[in-house]
Amino acid sequence: MNIEVKVPAVGESISSGVLSVWHKKEGDLVRKDDILFTLETDKVSQEVTAPEAGVVHVKVAEGDEVKIGQVVAEIEPSAARQPAPEIPAAKAASQPPASTPPAPPPSPAAPAVPAATFSSMAPSTPSAPESRSVRKKLSPLRRKIAAQLVMAQHTAAILTTFNECDMTAIMALRKDLQEKFTEKHGVKLGFMSFFIKAVVDALQAIPAINSRIDGDDLILNNTFDIGVAVGTERGLIVPVLRDCEKMSFAEIENKLAHYAVKAREGKVSLDDLQGGIFTISNGGIYGSLLSTPILNPPQSGILGMHKIQERPVVLDGRIVARPMMYLALSYDHRLVDGKEAVTFLIRVKDCIENPVRLFLDQ
């Protein structure tokens, strides 16, 4: 009896997805737990494995939208146990070798064709021009991203305030600590952990940004669960680091490395993406000098980091070159006043320019 392979449940709010890739073809022999297909939803991508060994019989095409619980394949377990037919040794030995057919007699050489003749043999009709565009369906994740961005623009009063920070001190401290930090913790000390700690410090000082609007109610968050935007081949995802106020720099860096691996392998789960109260997006890794980040609903704030670039600044009356980074804070102006937003961003700037203070609680 064949075993049905159904689309698994991947979250309470998810009712369908797209079977994006078949990793096995019709008639392939699979082992138990071999990856059969990849399911993409508007939140996560999940690889589905074979429940038993056998031969795969595909029921839906790659790229089809499928419902949770839908049968997409069957596995024929008996086919996996059928041995390949064997020829008995005695019989094989008695069989005469296949005779070799005689070589065909040589044919007379074809007459040479003048080079000019080949011009007349070219096709008279030109080949059809290549298509100037290709139409394809948006992935569930891209559709979700598009809907979220439009919803953010329509439901929140988004305003952005800017500042810049001098990265000299943080770069020097990171350079001094890097070797011992990596040796002790098995992961490099990056800039993101400093910014996460700076954001937590600023959220504790400006609680309005650590809250959100829900209808006619104000929800005050008592946690510091920070989302970090990560670009993947499928689109942007925002895994969440929970209780960041309790985490050390090493714990933050290890968690970030863990999420980076999961994102590359397409194994970020729905739980990894839920519950963030603030988001940090680092466009600087792609070379962005300045941008206005869009809120990640229902959050009230998002910090945009940018490229570190040496620029002339005035320091003690002298013009000097310093590694500078523009910072952008987008916030929901319905809830957060301009004074609070500016104070928040200056607090982040102060933490980055005086990073030793971030280590005092470690």
C-alpha positions in Angstrom: 0.0 0.0 0.0 1.4 3.4 -1.0 2.2 6.0 1.7 0.7 9.4 1.2 3.0 12.5 1.5 1.1 15.5 2.7 1.9 19.2 3.1 2.7 19.6 6.8 1.4 22.3 9.1 4.0 25.1 9.6 2.0 27.5 11.7 -1.5 28.3 13.0 -2.0 31.2 10.6 -0.6 29.5 7.5 -3.1 27.6 5.3 -1.2 27.2 2.0 2.2 27.6 0.4 4.0 27.0 -2.9 5.8 23.7 -3.6 8.8 25.5 -4.9 11.3 22.7 -5.6 11.1 18.9 -6.0 14.4 17.5 -4.9 13.3 14.0 -6.2 11.8 13.2 -9.5 8.9 10.9 -10.5 10.1 7.3 -10.1 13.2 8.1 -8.0 14.1 5.7 -5.3 14.4 7.4 -1.9 15.5 6.5 1.6 13.6 7.4 4.7 14.3 11.1 5.7 15.6 12.0 2.3 14.5 15.6 1.3 11.6 15.4 -1.1 10.5 19.0 -1.7 10.7 22.5 -0.4 7.6 24.3 0.8 7.6 28.1 0.7 5.0 30.1 2.6 4.6 33.8 3.3 6.7 33.5 6.4 9.1 30.5 6.2 10.7 28.0 3.9 10.6 24.3 5.0 12.2 21.2 3.6 9.9 18.1 3.8 11.4 14.6 4.0 10.3 11.1 3.0 8.4 9.3 5.7 9.6 5.9 4.4 11.9 4.4 1.8 10.5 3.6 -1.6 9.7 4.9 -5.1 8.3 8.4 -5.4 5.1 9.1 -7.4 4.7 12.9 -7.8 1.1 14.3 -7.7 1.6 18.0 -8.1 3.9 20.1 -10.3 6.8 22.2 -9.1 5.6 25.8 -8.5 2.0 24.8 -7.7 0.2 26.3 -4.7 -0.8 23.6 -2.3 -2.9 23.5 0.8 -1.9 22.3 4.3 -2.7 18.6 4.5 -2.9 18.2 0.7 -1.4 15.0 -0.8 1.5 15.9 -3.1 3.2 12.6 -3.6 3.0 8.9 -2.8 5.7 6.5 -1.9 5.6 2.9 -3.0 7.5 1.0 -0.3 7.4 -2.4 -2.0 9.4 -1.1 -5.0 12.3 -0.3 -2.7 12.5 -4.0 -1.7 12.4 -5.5 -5.2 15.8 -6.9 -6.1 17.2 -6.3 -9.5 16.9 -9.3 -11.8 20.2 -11.3 -11.9 21.4 -13.7 -14.7 22.7 -17.0 -13.3 26.5 -17.3 -13.7 26.3 -20.6 -15.5 23.7 -19.3 -18.0 25.7 -16.1 -18.5 28.8 -18.2 -19.2 27.0 -20.4 -21.8 25.7 -17.4 -23.8 27.8 -16.8 -26.9 29.3 -13.4 -27.2 27.5 -11.0 -29.4 28.7 -11.1 -32.9 30.3 -8.0 -34.3 28.5 -6.7 -37.4 30.8 -6.4 -40.5 32.1 -3.0 -41.2 30.2 -1.2 -44.0 32.0 -0.9 -47.3 33.5 2.4 -47.9 31.4 4.8 -50.0 32.8 7.0 -52.7 33.7 10.5 -51.4 31.1 13.1 -51.8 31.9 15.8 -54.3 33.3 19.0 -52.9 30.8 21.8 -52.6 32.0 25.3 -53.5 32.2 27.6 -50.6 29.7 30.0 -52.3 27.0 27.3 -52.1 26.9 27.4 -48.3 25.6 31.0 -48.5 22.6 29.9 -50.4 21.9 27.2 -47.8 21.3 29.7 -44.9 17.7 29.8 -43.7 15.7 32.4 -45.6 13.5 33.3 -42.6 15.1 35.1 -39.6 14.8 33.3 -36.3 12.2 34.6 -33.9 13.4 37.4 -31.6 14.0 36.5 -27.9 11.3 37.5 -25.5 11.9 41.0 -24.0 10.3 40.0 -20.7 9.5 37.0 -18.6 6.3 36.7 -16.4 6.5 34.6 -13.2 4.5 34.5 -10.0 5.7 36.3 -6.9 6.8 33.9 -4.2 4.6 33.8 -1.1 7.4 35.5 0.9 7.7 38.3 -1.6 3.9 38.8 -1.6 3.9 39.0 2.2 6.8 41.5 2.1 4.9 43.7 -0.4 1.7 43.6 1.6 3.5 44.4 4.9 5.3 47.4 3.4 2.2 48.8 1.9 0.3 48.2 5.1 3.0 50.0 7.1 2.8 53.0 4.8 -1.0 53.1 5.1 -1.4 52.5 8.8 1.5 54.3 10.5 2.6 57.9 10.5 6.2 57.2 9.5 8.8 59.8 10.1 12.6 59.5 9.9 15.2 61.4 11.8 19.0 61.2 11.0 22.3 61.5 12.8 25.8 60.3 12.4 28.3 58.6 14.6 32.1 58.5 14.7 33.1 54.8 14.6 36.8 55.5 15.6 36.4 54.2 19.2 34.3 51.2 18.4 36.7 50.1 15.6 39.7 50.5 17.9 38.1 48.6 20.8 36.9 45.8 18.4 40.5 45.5 17.0 42.0 45.3 20.5 39.5 42.6 21.7 39.1 40.6 18.5 41.8 38.0 18.9 41.0 37.1 22.5 37.2 37.3 21.9 37.4 34.9 19.0 39.7 32.5 20.8 37.4 32.4 23.9 34.0 32.4 22.2 34.6 30.8 18.8 33.0 33.7 17.0 34.1 37.1 15.8 33.1 40.3 17.5 31.1 42.3 15.0 29.5 45.8 15.0 25.9 44.5 15.2 26.3 43.4 18.8 27.4 46.9 19.8 24.3 48.4 18.0 21.9 45.9 19.6 23.3 46.8 23.1 23.1 50.5 22.2 19.5 50.1 21.1 18.5 48.3 24.3 20.1 51.1 26.3 18.1 53.7 24.3 14.8 51.7 24.5 15.2 51.6 28.3 15.7 55.4 28.4 12.9 56.1 25.9 10.1 53.5 26.6 7.7 55.2 24.1 9.6 53.5 21.2 9.4 50.2 23.1 5.6 50.2 22.7 3.0 49.9 20.0 -0.6 50.9 19.1 -3.3 48.2 19.0 -6.6 49.7 18.0 -7.4 52.2 20.8 -4.9 50.6 23.2 -1.3 51.3 23.9 0.8 48.1 24.4 3.9 48.7 26.5 6.6 46.0 26.0 8.6 44.8 29.0 11.0 42.8 26.9 13.8 43.8 24.6 13.4 41.3 21.7 15.3 42.9 18.8 14.8 41.8 15.2 17.8 41.9 12.8 17.0 42.2 9.1 18.7 39.5 7.1 18.8 39.5 3.3 18.4 36.0 1.7 17.9 34.8 -1.9 14.2 34.5 -1.2 13.8 38.0 0.3 14.2 39.9 3.5 13.5 38.1 6.8 13.8 39.5 10.4 14.8 36.8 12.9 14.4 37.9 16.6 17.0 37.9 19.4 15.1 37.6 22.6 15.9 39.2 26.0 18.9 41.1 24.6 19.3 43.1 27.8 20.3 39.8 29.5 22.7 38.6 26.7 26.4 39.1 26.6 28.2 40.2 23.5 29.4 36.6 22.9 25.8 35.3 23.2 24.5 37.9 20.7 27.3 37.1 18.2 26.7 33.4 18.5 23.0 33.9 18.0 23.6 36.1 15.0 25.9 33.4 13.5 23.3 30.7 14.2 20.6 32.7 12.3 23.0 33.4 9.4 23.5 29.7 8.9 19.7 29.0 9.2 18.9 31.8 6.7 21.4 30.4 4.1 20.0 26.9 4.5 16.4 28.1 4.4 15.7 26.7 7.8 14.5 29.8 9.7 11.3 28.8 11.5 8.1 30.8 12.2 9.0 31.1 15.9 12.3 32.7 14.9 10.5 35.6 13.2 7.8 36.4 15.8 7.7 38.7 18.7 10.2 41.4 17.9 9.6 44.9 19.4 12.2 46.8 17.4 14.2 46.2 14.2 17.8 47.0 13.1 18.6 47.0 9.4 22.2 47.2 8.2 22.2 48.5 4.6 25.9 49.4 5.0 26.9 45.8 4.2 25.6 46.4 0.6 27.2 49.8 0.3 24.2 52.0 1.3 25.3 55.4 2.4 21.9 56.7 3.6 18.3 55.4 3.5 15.0 55.8 5.2 14.0 52.4 6.6 10.3 51.4 6.7 8.7 50.2 9.9 8.2 46.5 10.5 4.5 46.4 11.7 3.3 46.5 14.4 6.6 47.9 15.7 7.1 51.6 16.4 10.7 52.0 15.5 13.5 50.7 13.2 17.2 51.8 13.1 19.0 51.9 9.8 22.8 51.4 9.9 24.9 52.4 6.9 28.3 52.3 5.2 31.3 53.4 7.3 33.0 56.1 5.2 35.9 58.4 6.0 34.7 62.0 5.9 36.2 65.3 7.0 34.9 66.4 10.4 35.8 69.3 12.7 37.4 68.1 15.9 38.9 70.6 18.5 38.9 73.3 15.8 40.8 71.1 13.3 39.5 69.3 10.2 40.3 65.6 10.4 39.3 62.5 8.6 37.1 60.1 10.6 35.3 56.9 9.9 31.6 58.0 10.0 28.3 56.2 9.8 25.0 57.8 9.1 22.1 56.5 11.3 18.4 56.7 10.5 15.6 56.1 12.9 12.1 55.7 11.3 9.3 55.8 13.9 5.5 55.9 14.3 4.8 59.6 14.9 1.3 58.7 16.2 3.0 57.3 19.3 6.5 58.8 19.4 7.2 62.5 19.4 10.1 64.1 17.6 11.9 65.0 20.8 11.8 61.3 21.9 13.0 60.1 18.5 15.9 62.5 18.5 16.8 61.7 22.1 16.7 58.0 21.3 19.1 58.4 18.3 21.5 60.6 20.2 21.6 57.9 23.0 22.5 55.3 20.4 25.2 57.6 19.0 26.7 58.2 22.5 26.8 54.5 23.2 28.6 53.8 19.9 31.1 56.7 20.3 31.8 55.6 23.9 31.5 51.8 23.6 33.2 51.0 26.9 30.1 51.9 28.8 28.3 49.1 27.0 30.6 46.6 28.7 30.0 47.8 32.2 27.1 45.5 32.7 28.7 42.5 31.1 
